[in-house]
Amino acid sequence: MSERSGTTADDAFGSRQPTSHERQSGLPWDASYHDGPAPWDIGRPQPAVVRLASEGGFSGTVLDAGCGTGENALHLASLGLSVLGVDVAETALAIAREKSKARGIEVEFATADAFHLPDLQRMFETVLDCGLFHTFDSDEKMQYVTSLASVTKRDGTLYVLCFSDEGPDTGPHPVSKEELKAVFDADNGWNVVAIEPDRLQTRYHDEGAPAWRANLKRI
Ligand SMILES: C[S@@+](CC[C@H](N)C(=O)[O-])C[C@H]1O[C@@H](n2cnc3c(N)ncnc32)[C@H](O)[C@@H]1O
């Protein structure tokens, strides 16, 4: 079991325990949003999300887990979907709410820890993870997958867009296809529908970084 213990800067994490990423960097996620756009914050929805949506991949109420400054959630809401975006970074959520207001697109943005999604007391037909899953260590991934299963309706869909280990020029925390298959298995409540190569755009990859686009079905 990984030790998700507190640090000397516990106040920066509120009542939650820092994630492995935060312990490694020594900074809360919120700090990523303090000095201009974060490397992943490209100021527009990820092309993979736009494509999935244009193919009718999203339906019902949608959860965007780790929504950041909300570009994906805002895009989905602009198509008429009911979307809740959650994140632990208050600064990102404040930016997302400002965009929502400025663009006149209604999206609900809320502070929530992805490890405790049942606290939302809501269920979703479609869930999006764009760039969150790959930030977790292996114990956290197991905990997160269980949390996701608890808020995804039976037959609902989860999309995970994460950096892949099939380079060149891989992004940080690359994930293998085998790891995705192992974590999203029937014992954890998931069927793998497809895991396809895709790209995740960042501010420092000209053509985007190699990614997996995993389509998981809740069983
Ligand atoms: C790499 S960013 C991706 C943000 C957004 N999905 C995007 O595509 O721009 C990962 C996001 O997950 C959030 N995050 C990290 N750990 C979290 C947790 N335990 N619960 C909820 N959000 C978390 C971070 O604050 C950050 O906004």
The ligand as a Gaussian input file, in Angstrom:
#p B3LYP/6-31G(d) Opt

LIG

0 1
 C       -2.840000      16.692000     -16.096000
 S       -4.159000      17.616000     -15.416000
 C       -5.447000      17.433000     -16.641000
 C       -6.511000      18.494000     -16.502000
 C       -7.633000      18.443000     -17.548000
 N       -8.318000      17.178000     -17.553000
 C       -7.118000      18.765000     -18.921000
 O       -7.211000      17.928000     -19.811000
 O       -6.642000      19.911000     -19.099000
 C       -4.725000      16.582000     -14.077000
 C       -5.801000      17.262000     -13.250000
 O       -6.261000      16.351000     -12.248000
 C       -6.410000      17.053000     -11.031000
 N       -6.279000      16.083000      -9.922000
 C       -5.153000      15.496000      -9.457000
 N       -5.414000      14.665000      -8.443000
 C       -6.764000      14.716000      -8.255000
 C       -7.654000      14.068000      -7.361000
 N       -7.215000      13.193000      -6.434000
 N       -8.968000      14.339000      -7.466000
 C       -9.434000      15.229000      -8.404000
 N       -8.634000      15.866000      -9.278000
 C       -7.323000      15.610000      -9.214000
 C       -5.314000      18.103000     -11.044000
 O       -5.584000      19.172000     -10.182000
 C       -5.318000      18.497000     -12.515000
 O       -6.200000      19.571000     -12.742000

